[in-house]
Amino acid sequence: MDPEALRAEFPIVRRWVYLNHAAFSPVPLRARRAISEHFEHGEHTAFDNFVGWYERADRVRALAARLLRTRATRIAFGCATSDGVNLVANGLDWRSGDNVVTITGEFPSNVYPWMNLACRGVELRFVSTDASGRFGVSEVERCVDSRTRVLSLSAVSFATGFRAPLEELGLFCRARGALFVVDGIQAAGALDLDVERAGVDVMAAHAYKWLMGPTGISLLYVSEGALATVRPTQLGWRSIIEWKDVNRMLDYRLELPDEARRFEPGMLNFPGLVMLEEALELILEVGIETIETRVLELTDRLAAGLARRAYRIVSSRRGRDRSGIVTFEIPGRESAATVARFHDRRIVVSEREGRIRVSPHAYNTSAEIDALLEALP
Ligand SMILES: Cc1ncc(COP(=O)(O)O)c(C=O)c1O
């Protein structure tokens, strides 16, 4: 797909220089068309075959699996990213004295579910990072001991944009017998992820940022190991193997499938799925490698421009540390004032933790990055 066709899917570009994917994404035009067709089709057929809709859900599962480089049976749909973290926090057989390791500066969704286990005697430990949010296996190793059950972190930090070395961390977790729980919301759809190669046990990613889908639907990847150790705590009519047999619902058979969908207790968010399907098809049509290259080119251009003007770039710009997020500060100037100044010039970025956060996607252009650079005070 050529860059113009991709850009044409996002009419927001006619109104705004939109560089805020770490916060929110517009959905592509094709997703808007599909949602209207979905409701028209429902009316046309009087919703006569809702069980058949799950064939569509399975197609979306297969698309998600292609994106994350895994099998469709390892993908479930949830609501938010937090669902994936809570699934592990609530589903493990904790013993008092166990601990969970996370990273200093983590997003609250990767902290509160573990803090909530304090009443069961579970300790939460924080790995130190440098000022750019950077850490590696050796920093993690200092916090891990024989009672560490989980390492939980973001694939990309919401605050610094640091891209965690997932493959090394996954290997480390495997060697230590800890589950590796990854919040993928700031990476999936922008960066090329391979959950199996990285030894991830559970990855969760809400659709409304880099996946360019709507709110209220998230991808959950669950490894074979996690399927064996994490007990589902939310069950419903769709939890069982034979749920499609809707005329025998009262013949209760609590047999869970050996698939990630055992974590889907009830009716799925079909409007969300329909839009997510279109967004995933678009991402796969462009190609995730192409998207990653494009996103990194744009953030490199931004970082180079900021460096020329001697602003303080917080994000690490070393090779594999880079992501779609660049955060920076202007010494002596409130970041909120700069974000407001951009907004007046119809350029959209965010302030996070007192810094300016810029997050372009693959449909953005070099000219848009230059427009931001020119609008700097
Ligand atoms: C790293 C990270 N995790 C999670 C979320 C959102 O969590 P949820 O999908 O549970 O709303 C955000 C939103 O900004 C985020 O940046």
The ligand as an SDF file (V2000), in Angstrom:
LIG
                    3D

 16 16  0  0  0  0  0  0  0  0999 V2000
    1.5510    1.7900   29.1360 C   0  0  0  0  0  0  0  0  0  0  0  0
    0.0670    1.9150   29.2030 C   0  0  0  0  0  0  0  0  0  0  0  0
   -0.6620    0.8800   29.6560 N   0  0  0  0  0  0  0  0  0  0  0  0
   -2.0060    0.9240   29.7020 C   0  0  0  0  0  0  0  0  0  0  0  0
   -2.6940    2.0510   29.2830 C   0  0  0  0  0  0  0  0  0  0  0  0
   -4.1720    2.0710   29.3100 C   0  0  0  0  0  0  0  0  0  0  0  0
   -4.6910    1.0090   30.0330 O   0  0  0  0  0  0  0  0  0  0  0  0
   -6.1150    0.4020   29.7090 P   0  0  0  0  0  0  0  0  0  0  0  0
   -6.0550   -0.1880   28.3420 O   0  0  0  0  0  0  0  0  0  0  0  0
   -6.2960   -0.6090   30.7670 O   0  0  0  0  0  0  0  0  0  0  0  0
   -7.0840    1.5410   29.7670 O   0  0  0  0  0  0  0  0  0  0  0  0
   -1.9770    3.1550   28.8150 C   0  0  0  0  0  0  0  0  0  0  0  0
   -2.6710    4.3850   28.4050 C   0  0  0  0  0  0  0  0  0  0  0  0
   -2.1300    5.4170   28.2440 O   0  0  0  0  0  0  0  0  0  0  0  0
   -0.5680    3.0730   28.7520 C   0  0  0  0  0  0  0  0  0  0  0  0
    0.1610    4.0890   28.2730 O   0  0  0  0  0  0  0  0  0  0  0  0
  1  2  1  0
  2  3  1  0
  2 15  2  0
  3  4  2  0
  4  5  1  0
  5  6  1  0
  5 12  2  0
  6  7  1  0
  7  8  1  0
  8  9  2  0
  8 10  1  0
  8 11  1  0
 12 13  1  0
 12 15  1  0
 13 14  2  0
 15 16  1  0
M  END
$$$$
